[in-house]
Amino acid sequence: MVRRLKKKIKFNTEETNELRAELKKNDEEIQKVRTQIVECEEYQRRQNLRIFGVQEFAKENTDSVAIKLDKEKLGVKIEQKDICRNHRIGPKSPGILTLRFTNYRARVAVFSSKKKLKGTNITPITHIREDLCNERLNLLRSATEKFSYKQVWSQEKSGCVKEWYKILSVYYDRPSSL
C-alpha cells in the first residue's frame, strides 16, 4: 500500500512539474505576443503627435489650427499635404489635438521644436508629446511620478530620465530599468 502511494505521489509530482514547465512556457509566449502587440500599436502611432492646451473654437478647421500653431508658435512650416489626419480628443477646453503626419520628417520637425515652448508660457499650447499606447504611457507616468515631469520625456522607443548630470534611457520593453 505504501509503495503504491509513493508511486502515485511520484507520478503526480512528475505531472505537476511537467504542467508547471508548460505553464511557464505558455506565460513566456503570452508575454512575447503582448510585446509584439504593443510594438505594432506603437509603430502605427509613430507618425502621431499630441498637442495639449489648444483652444477650441466653434466650427474650426483643425487642419488650419494645426498648421497655424506649428508656424506661429514653433516656427515650423507645415503644409496641408504633411498632415494625414487630425482631430480633437478629451474635454473641450483646454483641448488636445492629435496630429497624424504623412511625412515622418515633418513630425520630427514639429516634435524637436517643442523645446521652443520651454519657459515661454506661450498660450494656448502647454506641451507636445508623442502619441503613446496605454502601456507605454503608464510607464512614462510612473517615471514622472518618481522623478518629476521636468526630468522625464519620451523619445522614439524609450523614455528618458534626466538625473543630475546624466540622462538615463528607460526602454519600454524593459520597465524594470526604471
C-alpha positions, 0 to 999 in steps of 0.5 A: 500500500505504501509503495503504491502511494509513493508511486502515485505521489511520484507520478503526480509530482512528475505531472505537476512539474511537467504542467508547471514547465508548460505553464511557464512556457505558455506565460513566456509566449503570452508575454512575447505576443503582448510585446509584439502587440504593443510594438505594432500599436506603437509603430502605427502611432509613430507618425502621431503627435499630441498637442495639449492646451489648444483652444477650441473654437466653434466650427474650426478647421483643425487642419488650419489650427494645426498648421497655424500653431506649428508656424506661429508658435514653433516656427515650423512650416507645415503644409496641408499635404504633411498632415494625414489626419487630425482631430480633437480628443478629451474635454473641450477646453483646454483641448488636445489635438492629435496630429497624424503626419504623412511625412515622418520628417515633418513630425520630427520637425514639429516634435524637436521644436517643442523645446521652443515652448520651454519657459515661454508660457506661450498660450494656448499650447502647454506641451507636445508629446508623442502619441503613446499606447496605454502601456507605454504611457503608464510607464512614462507616468510612473517615471514622472511620478518618481522623478518629476515631469521636468526630468522625464520625456519620451523619445522614439522607443524609450523614455528618458530620465534626466538625473543630475548630470546624466540622462538615463534611457528607460526602454519600454520593453524593459520597465524594470530599468526604471 
